[in-house]
Each structure stands twice: as structure tokens, then as C-alpha cells.
């Protein structure tokens, strides 16, 4: 069973930056498109960004130009560099394959954007 462990979240002021990391217990990144998802209180989980095995990336409109997804297959790690953060980016962030079926979800990492 694959385990996904997200880290790097925290409290940041509007306009600030964070870098999230997601490590997997198995080499899944080289054979799967990976995505970063987020879930804000009272809202459904949504896809934020994804990256294919070839390194092709795609972003939801609200984060384009501010977020960058990358991967290191040798380290079984996928990253999300977030800049120019806004309060509406506040959520728990998760990584997982894209599309479904998903691996078991990790615990996520909380990102809070507030002054």
C-alpha cells in the first residue's frame, strides 16, 4: 500500500511563499501523473496542479502564474512552489495520482494565508 506524506505547510502572510513536498513510500511518480489537491473548510477537494511523467504541467486558473509543480522521480517526491499567496489559498493540501483511482490519501499539510 502506497503511503503519501505531505509537508511544508504553515502560516504565511498574503503575498508570501511556501514550498510543499510530497514523498511516496514507493516509486509511483515515474509511472503516474501526479497532482496537488486542496480542500478548504466546507468545500470539496479540488485539483490545483498536475504533472505528467513527461513533465508536462497544468494548473487551475486561480493559481496560474503563482504556483509551480515539479517532481523528482529519483527521490519519489513531488513539489509545489507557491508564491503570491492569497487568503483564498488557505486549505489542506494533498498529493495523489491523477486521475482516479487514487492511492490512500495522506494527512495533508495545512496552508493558512492570513495577516
N, C-alpha and C positions, 0 to 999 in steps of 0.2 A: 504494500500500500504506500503510495507516494505521500510524503509529508511536505507541506509548503510552509515556510516560515518567513513572514514579512517583518521588516524592521525599518527604522529610520524616521518614524513619525515624531510629532511633537507639537508644541505650541509655537506659532510664529506670527509676527505682525503682518498685516496686509502689505503686499509688495515684497515680502521675504521669499526665501528659497528653502527647499528641503530636497534631499535625495533619498528615495526609498529603495530598499533592496528586498529581493525575494530569493531565498535559497530553497532548492529542492533536494530531497533525500535520494533522488535517483536522476539519471541523465534523461530528463524528459524534454529539455529545451531544444535539443538538436533535431527532434523529430516532431515537434509541435509548434504551431503558432501559439504564442503566449500573450496574455493580456493582463492589464491592470484594470481593476474594477474598484468602484467605491460605493458605499452605502451611507447616506445621511439619515439621521433620525426621521422616522416616519415615511421614508421613501424607499423605493425598490433599488436593488443593486443595479448599477449601470456600468457599462464598459467605458473606460476612459481612453485607453490606448491599447494597441496591439502591435506585435512584431512577428513577422513570419520567419521561417527557418532561413530564408534568404536575406533577412534584414530589412524587408520592406515594412514600413510603418504606416499606421493610420491612427487618427485621433478624432475624438468627438469635437464638434465645432467649438464648444465653450473653452477648450484647453489648447487649441491650435496656436502655435507660436509661443506658448508658455511652458508646455510640458514636452519632455523628450524621453522616449522609451529606448532602452538598449539592452543588449544581452551579452553574456559571456558564457558560451556553451561549455568551455573547459572548466569553469567554476560552477556550473549549474546554477547560475544566478541571472536574474533579470532586474533591471533598474528602472526607476522613474525619476528623472530630474525635473523638479517643479520649481518654476520661478514666477515672479509677479503674482504671487498667491493672493487670492481674494477670499473674503469670508464665505462665499458660496462654495468654495473648495473644501470646506470643513466636512469631514466624513471619516469613516473607517475604510482604509484602502486594503485591497486584497489582490493577490495574483492568482492566475489559474490558466489553464489552457483555453484556447478559443478555436472553434465554438464548443458547445456541449457535445458529448458528456463530460462533465467536469470531474477533476480529482476532488477528493475531500477538501473542503475549504480550510485554510489556516485560520489563525486567530485574528489576523489583520493587524494593521498598525494605524493608530488614531492620528489624524492630522486636524489640528484646530487652528484656524486663521482668525485672529482676533487682536484688537488693540487693547 
